[in-house]
Amino acid sequence: MEMKMSCVCLVLGLVLLMTVSSDAQPLAVSQGHPDLCCFNFATSDIPDTEITGIVKTHHNCPKSGYVFTTPNGRFCKKDLQSSHSKQSS
């Protein structure tokens, strides 16, 4: 019985050692997280003259949308306004 316990402890120790020394990382850690995600969306129109940039949210974000940058800050919208001609990626 004592020999079986020693073997079990040895195997568990080796598995633990392999896990700790492994180069594998979870997908979220290796790719990082998206910088720009939208969780709340503005419903009012943003004047074209105020927009300094538009960026589509990362595909890993839970909700897709666009981040509009203005002198007053950043605003999320679910879709592009049809009259906007400025867009940056």
KOLGU-4560 file (N, C-alpha, C; in nm, 3 decimals, padded with zeros to 5 digits):
<recs>
<n_xx: 00.082 n_yy: -00.120 n_zz: 00.000 ca_xx: 00.000 ca_yy: 00.000 ca_zz: 00.000 c_xx: 00.086 c_yy: 00.126 c_zz: 00.000 mol: A seq: 1 type: MET>
<n_xx: 00.197 n_yy: 00.121 n_zz: 00.075 ca_xx: 00.285 ca_yy: 00.235 ca_zz: 00.083 c_xx: 00.352 c_yy: 00.264 c_zz: -00.051 mol: A seq: 2 type: GLU>
<n_xx: 00.382 n_yy: 00.158 n_zz: -00.128 ca_xx: 00.444 ca_yy: 00.173 ca_zz: -00.261 c_xx: 00.347 c_yy: 00.241 c_zz: -00.357 mol: A seq: 3 type: MET>
<n_xx: 00.218 n_yy: 00.208 n_zz: -00.350 ca_xx: 00.119 ca_yy: 00.269 ca_zz: -00.439 c_xx: 00.105 c_yy: 00.418 c_zz: -00.408 mol: A seq: 4 type: LYS>
<n_xx: 00.105 n_yy: 00.454 n_zz: -00.282 ca_xx: 00.095 ca_yy: 00.595 ca_zz: -00.243 c_xx: 00.216 c_yy: 00.674 c_zz: -00.292 mol: A seq: 5 type: MET>
<n_xx: 00.332 n_yy: 00.616 n_zz: -00.285 ca_xx: 00.453 ca_yy: 00.683 ca_zz: -00.332 c_xx: 00.446 c_yy: 00.706 c_zz: -00.483 mol: A seq: 6 type: SER>
<n_xx: 00.398 n_yy: 00.607 n_zz: -00.557 ca_xx: 00.385 ca_yy: 00.621 ca_zz: -00.703 c_xx: 00.283 c_yy: 00.730 c_zz: -00.738 mol: A seq: 7 type: CYS>
<n_xx: 00.171 n_yy: 00.733 n_zz: -00.667 ca_xx: 00.068 ca_yy: 00.834 ca_zz: -00.692 c_xx: 00.125 c_yy: 00.973 c_zz: -00.665 mol: A seq: 8 type: VAL>
<n_xx: 00.195 n_yy: 00.990 n_zz: -00.555 ca_xx: 00.255 ca_yy: 01.119 ca_zz: -00.522 c_xx: 00.359 c_yy: 01.160 c_zz: -00.625 mol: A seq: 9 type: CYS>
<n_xx: 00.439 n_yy: 01.065 n_zz: -00.672 ca_xx: 00.540 ca_yy: 01.093 ca_zz: -00.772 c_xx: 00.475 c_yy: 01.138 c_zz: -00.903 mol: A seq: 10 type: LEU>
<n_xx: 00.370 n_yy: 01.068 n_zz: -00.947 ca_xx: 00.302 ca_yy: 01.104 ca_zz: -01.071 c_xx: 00.236 c_yy: 01.241 c_zz: -01.058 mol: A seq: 11 type: VAL>
<n_xx: 00.169 n_yy: 01.268 n_zz: -00.949 ca_xx: 00.106 ca_yy: 01.398 ca_zz: -00.929 c_xx: 00.210 c_yy: 01.510 c_zz: -00.926 mol: A seq: 12 type: LEU>
<n_xx: 00.324 n_yy: 01.483 n_zz: -00.865 ca_xx: 00.430 ca_yy: 01.583 ca_zz: -00.861 c_xx: 00.484 c_yy: 01.613 c_zz: -01.000 mol: A seq: 13 type: GLY>
<n_xx: 00.501 n_yy: 01.508 n_zz: -01.082 ca_xx: 00.549 ca_yy: 01.529 ca_zz: -01.218 c_xx: 00.448 c_yy: 01.606 c_zz: -01.303 mol: A seq: 14 type: LEU>
<n_xx: 00.321 n_yy: 01.575 n_zz: -01.287 ca_xx: 00.216 ca_yy: 01.648 ca_zz: -01.360 c_xx: 00.216 c_yy: 01.795 c_zz: -01.319 mol: A seq: 15 type: VAL>
<n_xx: 00.228 n_yy: 01.821 n_zz: -01.191 ca_xx: 00.233 ca_yy: 01.959 ca_zz: -01.142 c_xx: 00.356 c_yy: 02.032 c_zz: -01.197 mol: A seq: 16 type: LEU>
<n_xx: 00.469 n_yy: 01.966 n_zz: -01.199 ca_xx: 00.591 ca_yy: 02.026 ca_zz: -01.253 c_xx: 00.577 c_yy: 02.057 c_zz: -01.402 mol: A seq: 17 type: LEU>
<n_xx: 00.517 n_yy: 01.966 n_zz: -01.477 ca_xx: 00.496 ca_yy: 01.989 ca_zz: -01.620 c_xx: 00.401 c_yy: 02.106 c_zz: -01.643 mol: A seq: 18 type: MET>
<n_xx: 00.300 n_yy: 02.118 n_zz: -01.560 ca_xx: 00.203 ca_yy: 02.227 ca_zz: -01.574 c_xx: 00.268 c_yy: 02.362 c_zz: -01.546 mol: A seq: 19 type: THR>
<n_xx: 00.347 n_yy: 02.370 n_zz: -01.444 ca_xx: 00.411 ca_yy: 02.495 ca_zz: -01.405 c_xx: 00.515 c_yy: 02.538 c_zz: -01.508 mol: A seq: 20 type: VAL>
<n_xx: 00.588 n_yy: 02.444 n_zz: -01.564 ca_xx: 00.696 ca_yy: 02.478 ca_zz: -01.656 c_xx: 00.650 c_yy: 02.487 c_zz: -01.801 mol: A seq: 21 type: SER>
<n_xx: 00.524 n_yy: 02.466 n_zz: -01.827 ca_xx: 00.472 ca_yy: 02.470 ca_zz: -01.963 c_xx: 00.472 c_yy: 02.613 c_zz: -02.018 mol: A seq: 22 type: SER>
<n_xx: 00.497 n_yy: 02.627 n_zz: -02.148 ca_xx: 00.493 ca_yy: 02.757 ca_zz: -02.214 c_xx: 00.353 c_yy: 02.795 c_zz: -02.257 mol: A seq: 23 type: ASP>
<n_xx: 00.261 n_yy: 02.705 n_zz: -02.247 ca_xx: 00.124 ca_yy: 02.732 ca_zz: -02.292 c_xx: 00.059 c_yy: 02.836 c_zz: -02.202 mol: A seq: 24 type: ALA>
<n_xx: -00.017 n_yy: 02.927 n_zz: -02.266 ca_xx: -00.090 ca_yy: 03.029 ca_zz: -02.193 c_xx: -00.235 c_yy: 03.026 c_zz: -02.241 mol: A seq: 25 type: GLN>
<n_xx: -00.328 n_yy: 03.065 n_zz: -02.157 ca_xx: -00.465 ca_yy: 03.076 ca_zz: -02.203 c_xx: -00.475 c_yy: 03.177 c_zz: -02.316 mol: A seq: 26 type: PRO>
<n_xx: -00.574 n_yy: 03.159 n_zz: -02.404 ca_xx: -00.592 ca_yy: 03.245 ca_zz: -02.520 c_xx: -00.604 c_yy: 03.391 c_zz: -02.479 mol: A seq: 27 type: LEU>
<n_xx: -00.678 n_yy: 03.421 n_zz: -02.374 ca_xx: -00.700 ca_yy: 03.560 ca_zz: -02.332 c_xx: -00.569 c_yy: 03.625 c_zz: -02.287 mol: A seq: 28 type: ALA>
<n_xx: -00.482 n_yy: 03.550 n_zz: -02.223 ca_xx: -00.357 ca_yy: 03.606 ca_zz: -02.174 c_xx: -00.260 c_yy: 03.628 c_zz: -02.289 mol: A seq: 29 type: VAL>
<n_xx: -00.254 n_yy: 03.535 n_zz: -02.383 ca_xx: -00.156 ca_yy: 03.546 ca_zz: -02.491 c_xx: -00.193 c_yy: 03.654 c_zz: -02.591 mol: A seq: 30 type: SER>
<n_xx: -00.322 n_yy: 03.677 n_zz: -02.615 ca_xx: -00.363 ca_yy: 03.777 ca_zz: -02.713 c_xx: -00.395 c_yy: 03.911 c_zz: -02.650 mol: A seq: 31 type: GLN>
<n_xx: -00.405 n_yy: 03.917 n_zz: -02.521 ca_xx: -00.440 ca_yy: 04.041 ca_zz: -02.456 c_xx: -00.589 c_yy: 04.069 c_zz: -02.470 mol: A seq: 32 type: GLY>
<n_xx: -00.630 n_yy: 04.180 n_zz: -02.420 ca_xx: -00.771 ca_yy: 04.216 ca_zz: -02.429 c_xx: -00.786 c_yy: 04.337 c_zz: -02.520 mol: A seq: 33 type: HIS>
<n_xx: -00.903 n_yy: 04.349 n_zz: -02.582 ca_xx: -00.924 ca_yy: 04.465 ca_zz: -02.668 c_xx: -00.921 c_yy: 04.595 c_zz: -02.588 mol: A seq: 34 type: PRO>
<n_xx: -00.865 n_yy: 04.700 n_zz: -02.646 ca_xx: -00.858 ca_yy: 04.829 ca_zz: -02.578 c_xx: -00.990 c_yy: 04.903 c_zz: -02.582 mol: A seq: 35 type: ASP>
<n_xx: -01.058 n_yy: 04.897 n_zz: -02.695 ca_xx: -01.182 ca_yy: 04.973 ca_zz: -02.713 c_xx: -01.301 c_yy: 04.880 c_zz: -02.728 mol: A seq: 36 type: LEU>
<n_xx: -01.384 n_yy: 04.875 n_zz: -02.627 ca_xx: -01.510 ca_yy: 04.802 ca_zz: -02.633 c_xx: -01.622 c_yy: 04.895 c_zz: -02.589 mol: A seq: 37 type: CYS>
<n_xx: -01.739 n_yy: 04.876 n_zz: -02.645 ca_xx: -01.854 ca_yy: 04.959 ca_zz: -02.610 c_xx: -01.952 c_yy: 04.877 c_zz: -02.526 mol: A seq: 38 type: CYS>
<n_xx: -01.999 n_yy: 04.935 n_zz: -02.418 ca_xx: -02.099 ca_yy: 04.871 ca_zz: -02.334 c_xx: -02.225 c_yy: 04.956 c_zz: -02.325 mol: A seq: 39 type: PHE>
<n_xx: -02.209 n_yy: 05.087 n_zz: -02.340 ca_xx: -02.323 ca_yy: 05.180 ca_zz: -02.345 c_xx: -02.312 c_yy: 05.258 c_zz: -02.474 mol: A seq: 40 type: ASN>
<n_xx: -02.426 n_yy: 05.281 n_zz: -02.539 ca_xx: -02.425 ca_yy: 05.347 ca_zz: -02.669 c_xx: -02.500 c_yy: 05.480 c_zz: -02.662 mol: A seq: 41 type: PHE>
<n_xx: -02.444 n_yy: 05.582 n_zz: -02.728 ca_xx: -02.509 ca_yy: 05.713 ca_zz: -02.737 c_xx: -02.620 c_yy: 05.704 c_zz: -02.840 mol: A seq: 42 type: ALA>
<n_xx: -02.733 n_yy: 05.768 n_zz: -02.813 ca_xx: -02.844 ca_yy: 05.767 ca_zz: -02.906 c_xx: -02.857 c_yy: 05.897 c_zz: -02.983 mol: A seq: 43 type: THR>
<n_xx: -02.793 n_yy: 06.003 n_zz: -02.935 ca_xx: -02.802 ca_yy: 06.132 ca_zz: -03.004 c_xx: -02.702 c_yy: 06.137 c_zz: -03.118 mol: A seq: 44 type: SER>
<n_xx: -02.732 n_yy: 06.222 n_zz: -03.217 ca_xx: -02.641 ca_yy: 06.240 ca_zz: -03.330 c_xx: -02.519 c_yy: 06.322 c_zz: -03.287 mol: A seq: 45 type: ASP>
<n_xx: -02.406 n_yy: 06.290 n_zz: -03.348 ca_xx: -02.284 ca_yy: 06.365 ca_zz: -03.323 c_xx: -02.257 c_yy: 06.447 c_zz: -03.448 mol: A seq: 46 type: ILE>
<n_xx: -02.246 n_yy: 06.580 n_zz: -03.436 ca_xx: -02.222 ca_yy: 06.664 ca_zz: -03.555 c_xx: -02.091 c_yy: 06.625 c_zz: -03.624 mol: A seq: 47 type: PRO>
<n_xx: -02.096 n_yy: 06.623 n_zz: -03.758 ca_xx: -01.977 ca_yy: 06.587 ca_zz: -03.836 c_xx: -01.857 c_yy: 06.676 c_zz: -03.802 mol: A seq: 48 type: ASP>
<n_xx: -01.881 n_yy: 06.800 n_zz: -03.773 ca_xx: -01.772 ca_yy: 06.893 ca_zz: -03.746 c_xx: -01.700 c_yy: 06.862 c_zz: -03.615 mol: A seq: 49 type: THR>
<n_xx: -01.765 n_yy: 06.788 n_zz: -03.526 ca_xx: -01.706 ca_yy: 06.754 ca_zz: -03.396 c_xx: -01.623 c_yy: 06.625 c_zz: -03.401 mol: A seq: 50 type: GLU>
<n_xx: -01.641 n_yy: 06.544 n_zz: -03.503 ca_xx: -01.577 ca_yy: 06.412 ca_zz: -03.508 c_xx: -01.432 c_yy: 06.426 c_zz: -03.555 mol: A seq: 51 type: ILE>
<n_xx: -01.340 n_yy: 06.375 n_zz: -03.471 ca_xx: -01.199 ca_yy: 06.376 ca_zz: -03.508 c_xx: -01.150 c_yy: 06.237 c_zz: -03.549 mol: A seq: 52 type: THR>
<n_xx: -01.229 n_yy: 06.133 n_zz: -03.521 ca_xx: -01.192 ca_yy: 05.998 ca_zz: -03.560 c_xx: -01.301 c_yy: 05.898 c_zz: -03.530 mol: A seq: 53 type: GLY>
<n_xx: -01.302 n_yy: 05.789 n_zz: -03.606 ca_xx: -01.399 ca_yy: 05.680 ca_zz: -03.585 c_xx: -01.321 c_yy: 05.549 c_zz: -03.594 mol: A seq: 54 type: ILE>
<n_xx: -01.342 n_yy: 05.462 n_zz: -03.495 ca_xx: -01.276 ca_yy: 05.333 ca_zz: -03.493 c_xx: -01.380 c_yy: 05.225 c_zz: -03.464 mol: A seq: 55 type: VAL>
<n_xx: -01.378 n_yy: 05.117 n_zz: -03.542 ca_xx: -01.468 ca_yy: 05.004 ca_zz: -03.517 c_xx: -01.414 c_yy: 04.927 c_zz: -03.397 mol: A seq: 56 type: LYS>
<n_xx: -01.504 n_yy: 04.879 n_zz: -03.312 ca_xx: -01.461 ca_yy: 04.802 ca_zz: -03.195 c_xx: -01.399 c_yy: 04.669 c_zz: -03.238 mol: A seq: 57 type: THR>
<n_xx: -01.317 n_yy: 04.615 n_zz: -03.153 ca_xx: -01.249 ca_yy: 04.487 ca_zz: -03.179 c_xx: -01.351 c_yy: 04.374 c_zz: -03.190 mol: A seq: 58 type: HIS>
<n_xx: -01.322 n_yy: 04.274 n_zz: -03.272 ca_xx: -01.416 ca_yy: 04.163 ca_zz: -03.291 c_xx: -01.434 c_yy: 04.078 c_zz: -03.166 mol: A seq: 59 type: HIS>
<n_xx: -01.344 n_yy: 04.087 n_zz: -03.069 ca_xx: -01.359 ca_yy: 04.012 ca_zz: -02.944 c_xx: -01.447 c_yy: 04.083 c_zz: -02.841 mol: A seq: 60 type: ASN>
<n_xx: -01.490 n_yy: 04.205 n_zz: -02.871 ca_xx: -01.578 ca_yy: 04.277 ca_zz: -02.778 c_xx: -01.716 c_yy: 04.210 c_zz: -02.774 mol: A seq: 61 type: CYS>
<n_xx: -01.782 n_yy: 04.212 n_zz: -02.659 ca_xx: -01.914 ca_yy: 04.148 ca_zz: -02.648 c_xx: -02.021 c_yy: 04.214 c_zz: -02.735 mol: A seq: 62 type: PRO>
<n_xx: -02.010 n_yy: 04.345 n_zz: -02.759 ca_xx: -02.105 ca_yy: 04.416 ca_zz: -02.844 c_xx: -02.026 c_yy: 04.491 c_zz: -02.949 mol: A seq: 63 type: LYS>
<n_xx: -02.067 n_yy: 04.478 n_zz: -03.076 ca_xx: -01.996 ca_yy: 04.551 ca_zz: -03.180 c_xx: -02.050 c_yy: 04.692 c_zz: -03.192 mol: A seq: 64 type: SER>
<n_xx: -01.966 n_yy: 04.783 n_zz: -03.235 ca_xx: -02.006 ca_yy: 04.922 ca_zz: -03.251 c_xx: -01.890 c_yy: 05.004 c_zz: -03.302 mol: A seq: 65 type: GLY>
<n_xx: -01.905 n_yy: 05.135 n_zz: -03.294 ca_xx: -01.804 ca_yy: 05.228 ca_zz: -03.340 c_xx: -01.776 c_yy: 05.330 c_zz: -03.229 mol: A seq: 66 type: TYR>
<n_xx: -01.649 n_yy: 05.363 n_zz: -03.213 ca_xx: -01.608 ca_yy: 05.463 ca_zz: -03.114 c_xx: -01.579 c_yy: 05.593 c_zz: -03.189 mol: A seq: 67 type: VAL>
<n_xx: -01.659 n_yy: 05.695 n_zz: -03.160 ca_xx: -01.642 ca_yy: 05.827 ca_zz: -03.220 c_xx: -01.561 c_yy: 05.912 c_zz: -03.125 mol: A seq: 68 type: PHE>
<n_xx: -01.452 n_yy: 05.969 n_zz: -03.172 ca_xx: -01.369 ca_yy: 06.057 ca_zz: -03.091 c_xx: -01.402 c_yy: 06.202 c_zz: -03.127 mol: A seq: 69 type: THR>
<n_xx: -01.427 n_yy: 06.282 n_zz: -03.024 ca_xx: -01.456 ca_yy: 06.424 ca_zz: -03.041 c_xx: -01.369 c_yy: 06.501 c_zz: -02.942 mol: A seq: 70 type: THR>
<n_xx: -01.364 n_yy: 06.633 n_zz: -02.952 ca_xx: -01.290 ca_yy: 06.711 ca_zz: -02.853 c_xx: -01.345 c_yy: 06.693 c_zz: -02.711 mol: A seq: 71 type: PRO>
<n_xx: -01.471 n_yy: 06.652 n_zz: -02.700 ca_xx: -01.533 ca_yy: 06.634 ca_zz: -02.568 c_xx: -01.516 c_yy: 06.492 c_zz: -02.513 mol: A seq: 72 type: ASN>
<n_xx: -01.454 n_yy: 06.403 n_zz: -02.588 ca_xx: -01.434 ca_yy: 06.267 ca_zz: -02.541 c_xx: -01.471 c_yy: 06.164 c_zz: -02.645 mol: A seq: 73 type: GLY>
<n_xx: -01.488 n_yy: 06.040 n_zz: -02.598 ca_xx: -01.523 ca_yy: 05.929 ca_zz: -02.687 c_xx: -01.668 c_yy: 05.887 c_zz: -02.661 mol: A seq: 74 type: ARG>
<n_xx: -01.737 n_yy: 05.853 n_zz: -02.770 ca_xx: -01.875 ca_yy: 05.810 ca_zz: -02.762 c_xx: -01.894 c_yy: 05.684 c_zz: -02.846 mol: A seq: 75 type: PHE>
<n_xx: -01.970 n_yy: 05.589 n_zz: -02.795 ca_xx: -01.997 ca_yy: 05.466 ca_zz: -02.869 c_xx: -02.133 c_yy: 05.476 c_zz: -02.937 mol: A seq: 76 type: CYS>
<n_xx: -02.137 n_yy: 05.428 n_zz: -03.060 ca_xx: -02.262 ca_yy: 05.420 ca_zz: -03.134 c_xx: -02.271 c_yy: 05.282 c_zz: -03.196 mol: A seq: 77 type: LYS>
<n_xx: -02.393 n_yy: 05.230 n_zz: -03.212 ca_xx: -02.410 ca_yy: 05.096 ca_zz: -03.267 c_xx: -02.378 c_yy: 05.089 c_zz: -03.415 mol: A seq: 78 type: LYS>
<n_xx: -02.401 n_yy: 05.198 n_zz: -03.488 ca_xx: -02.369 ca_yy: 05.198 ca_zz: -03.631 c_xx: -02.323 c_yy: 05.337 c_zz: -03.673 mol: A seq: 79 type: ASP>
<n_xx: -02.267 n_yy: 05.342 n_zz: -03.793 ca_xx: -02.218 ca_yy: 05.469 ca_zz: -03.845 c_xx: -02.336 c_yy: 05.556 c_zz: -03.887 mol: A seq: 80 type: LEU>
<n_xx: -02.323 n_yy: 05.685 n_zz: -03.867 ca_xx: -02.424 ca_yy: 05.777 ca_zz: -03.916 c_xx: -02.400 c_yy: 05.794 c_zz: -04.066 mol: A seq: 81 type: GLN>
<n_xx: -02.506 n_yy: 05.797 n_zz: -04.145 ca_xx: -02.492 ca_yy: 05.796 ca_zz: -04.291 c_xx: -02.422 c_yy: 05.919 c_zz: -04.346 mol: A seq: 82 type: SER>
<n_xx: -02.425 n_yy: 06.031 n_zz: -04.276 ca_xx: -02.368 ca_yy: 06.154 ca_zz: -04.329 c_xx: -02.219 c_yy: 06.170 c_zz: -04.299 mol: A seq: 83 type: SER>
<n_xx: -02.156 n_yy: 06.075 n_zz: -04.227 ca_xx: -02.015 ca_yy: 06.091 ca_zz: -04.189 c_xx: -01.923 c_yy: 06.053 c_zz: -04.302 mol: A seq: 84 type: HIS>
<n_xx: -01.830 n_yy: 06.140 n_zz: -04.330 ca_xx: -01.731 ca_yy: 06.111 ca_zz: -04.433 c_xx: -01.593 c_yy: 06.086 c_zz: -04.375 mol: A seq: 85 type: SER>
<n_xx: -01.570 n_yy: 06.120 n_zz: -04.247 ca_xx: -01.441 ca_yy: 06.097 ca_zz: -04.181 c_xx: -01.442 c_yy: 05.959 c_zz: -04.117 mol: A seq: 86 type: LYS>
<n_xx: -01.343 n_yy: 05.879 n_zz: -04.147 ca_xx: -01.330 ca_yy: 05.750 ca_zz: -04.080 c_xx: -01.185 c_yy: 05.711 c_zz: -04.078 mol: A seq: 87 type: GLN>
<n_xx: -01.138 n_yy: 05.666 n_zz: -03.961 ca_xx: -01.000 ca_yy: 05.617 ca_zz: -03.950 c_xx: -01.003 c_yy: 05.479 c_zz: -03.892 mol: A seq: 88 type: SER>
<n_xx: -00.901 n_yy: 05.400 n_zz: -03.920 ca_xx: -00.899 ca_yy: 05.264 ca_zz: -03.865 c_xx: -00.783 c_yy: 05.236 c_zz: -03.777 mol: A seq: 89 type: SER>
</recs>
